[in-house]
């Protein structure tokens, strides 16, 4: 495992964090509506007009978080376990999602019983999470 630790050491030649998650969606327009309209991500590069692989990148002023490729033949669910999005106020974000008709599949609580994360599904059945920033805390999995 020494080799694995050396890869994740950070710095110029190591891994510093996650750049983006790449997902396959069955309907790009629906996915963009969900991720931009409901979760507030901006379209950084819209791959729809160019045709071909139809790769679209979504994120915000901090960078790209999501790369979506359309494949209408792909069954829902896919090989990605879930994607977690940090939010400043998990309860405010949860309230907005509930108002939009989102049903949560799981609620995670912290050591004091406070809710620290909610899980839900995107239109293609991919599991998503909104979570409060929790420095030095390992997620519950």
C-alpha positions in Angstrom: 0.0 0.0 0.0 3.0 2.3 0.1 2.6 2.9 -3.6 -1.0 4.0 -3.1 -0.1 6.5 -0.4 2.6 8.0 -2.6 0.0 8.6 -5.4 -2.3 10.6 -3.0 0.4 12.7 -1.4 -0.7 15.9 -3.1 1.5 18.6 -4.5 2.5 19.2 -8.1 2.7 15.5 -9.1 0.1 13.9 -6.7 -3.7 13.9 -6.4 -5.2 16.8 -4.5 -8.9 16.1 -4.7 -11.7 15.2 -7.0 -12.0 17.3 -10.2 -15.3 16.0 -11.5 -17.6 13.0 -11.7 -18.4 11.6 -15.1 -21.8 10.1 -15.5 -23.9 8.7 -18.4 -27.4 10.0 -18.7 -30.3 8.7 -20.9 -31.6 12.2 -21.8 -29.2 15.2 -21.8 -32.0 17.8 -21.8 -33.6 16.2 -18.7 -30.3 15.8 -16.9 -29.3 19.4 -17.6 -32.7 20.6 -16.3 -32.2 18.5 -13.1 -28.6 19.5 -12.4 -28.9 23.1 -13.4 -32.5 23.9 -12.5 -32.8 21.9 -9.3 -29.2 21.7 -8.0 -28.1 25.1 -9.3 -25.1 24.0 -11.3 -24.2 26.1 -14.3 -23.5 24.8 -17.7 -19.8 25.3 -18.3 -19.8 23.7 -21.7 -23.0 22.6 -23.4 -22.3 19.6 -25.6 -25.8 19.4 -27.1 -25.4 21.7 -30.1 -22.3 20.0 -31.3 -23.8 16.5 -31.6 -21.6 13.5 -31.5 -20.8 12.3 -27.9 -23.0 15.1 -26.4 -20.7 15.7 -23.4 -21.8 18.5 -21.2 -19.8 19.9 -18.3 -21.6 21.5 -15.3 -20.2 23.3 -12.2 -20.0 26.8 -10.8 -17.4 29.6 -10.3 -15.2 27.0 -8.4 -14.9 24.7 -11.4 -16.4 21.7 -13.2 -18.0 19.1 -11.0 -19.9 16.9 -13.4 -19.3 15.7 -17.0 -22.4 14.1 -18.5 -22.5 12.0 -21.6 -25.7 11.0 -23.2 -26.4 7.3 -24.1 -30.1 6.7 -24.7 -29.6 2.9 -24.6 -28.0 2.9 -21.1 -30.2 1.4 -18.3 -30.8 3.6 -15.3 -28.6 3.3 -12.3 -25.1 2.7 -13.8 -21.8 1.8 -12.1 -21.4 5.1 -10.1 -22.3 4.6 -6.4 -23.2 8.2 -5.7 -22.0 11.8 -6.1 -21.9 14.0 -3.0 -22.4 17.8 -3.3 -21.2 20.1 -0.5 -23.8 22.7 0.5 -23.5 25.6 3.0 -26.7 24.8 4.7 -27.9 21.2 4.4 -31.4 21.9 5.8 -32.0 24.9 3.5 -30.9 22.8 0.5 -33.1 19.9 1.7 -36.1 22.1 2.1 -35.7 23.4 -1.5 -35.3 19.9 -2.9 -38.4 18.7 -1.0 -40.4 21.6 -2.3 -39.4 20.5 -5.8 -40.8 17.0 -5.2 -37.6 15.2 -4.4 -38.0 12.2 -2.1 -35.0 11.4 0.1 -33.8 7.8 0.2 -31.5 8.2 3.2 -30.8 10.8 5.9 -27.4 10.7 7.7 -26.9 12.2 11.1 -23.8 13.4 12.9 -22.6 12.5 16.4 -25.0 15.0 18.0 -28.0 13.7 16.1 -28.0 16.6 13.6 -28.7 15.8 10.0 -25.4 16.1 8.0 -26.5 14.6 4.6 -29.5 13.6 2.5 -29.5 11.1 -0.3 -31.8 11.1 -3.3 -32.0 10.0 -7.0 -31.5 11.9 -10.2 -33.9 11.3 -13.2 -31.7 8.3 -14.3 -31.6 6.7 -10.9 -28.1 7.8 -10.0 -27.8 8.3 -6.2 -26.9 11.9 -5.2 -26.1 13.4 -1.8 -26.1 16.9 -0.4 -23.9 17.2 2.7 -22.8 19.9 5.1 -19.1 20.8 5.0 -17.5 18.5 7.6 -13.8 19.1 7.9 -11.9 16.2 9.4 -15.0 14.0 9.4 -15.1 10.7 7.5 -18.5 10.2 5.7 -20.7 7.4 7.1 -20.7 4.5 4.5 
